[in-house]
Amino acid sequence: MLTMPEHHNFLKEYAAWRMENPHPTHKLYFEYPAPMELLNQVLMAPVAKSSLKQPYLNSDNQYLSPKDKKAWYLDEKAMLDAFCQTV
């Protein structure tokens, strides 16, 4: 187990509470009225998970450098699919 940091900005009570409540229920402090109620849904939506991909890793494209072939990119489609499954 990790030890608690010894820093004046670290709140040990909050860390202990989070250990006891790993998945707390969220509640909006302020709810937007009807013209902007979409913001309530956005604020209560689960956090999107980032997904990475290497689309050119096995590419034979001669114009791609070895560095470009190894580059990581955000996989927006996988992220959107995962988010839509959680909503």
Secondary structure as the mmCIF struct_conf table of DSSP 4:
data_model
#
loop_
_struct_conf.conf_type_id
_struct_conf.id
_struct_conf.beg_label_comp_id
_struct_conf.beg_label_asym_id
_struct_conf.beg_label_seq_id
_struct_conf.end_label_comp_id
_struct_conf.end_label_asym_id
_struct_conf.end_label_seq_id
HELX_LH_PP_P HELX_LH_PP_P1 LEU A 2 PRO A 5
TURN_TY1_P TURN_TY1_P1 HIS A 8 ASN A 9
HELX_RH_AL_P HELX_RH_AL_P1 LYS A 12 GLU A 20
BEND BEND1 PRO A 22 HIS A 23
HELX_LH_PP_P HELX_LH_PP_P2 PRO A 24 HIS A 26
BEND BEND2 TYR A 29 PHE A 30
HELX_RH_3T_P HELX_RH_3T_P1 ALA A 34 MET A 36
TURN_TY1_P TURN_TY1_P2 GLU A 37 GLU A 37
HELX_RH_AL_P HELX_RH_AL_P2 LEU A 38 MET A 44
BEND BEND3 ALA A 45 ALA A 45
HELX_LH_PP_P HELX_LH_PP_P3 PRO A 46 SER A 50
STRN STRN1 LEU A 52 LYS A 53
TURN_TY1_P TURN_TY1_P3 PRO A 55 ASN A 58
TURN_TY1_P TURN_TY1_P4 GLN A 62 TYR A 63
BEND BEND4 LEU A 64 LEU A 64
HELX_RH_AL_P HELX_RH_AL_P3 PRO A 66 LYS A 70
STRN STRN2 TYR A 73 LEU A 74
HELX_RH_AL_P HELX_RH_AL_P4 GLU A 76 THR A 86
#
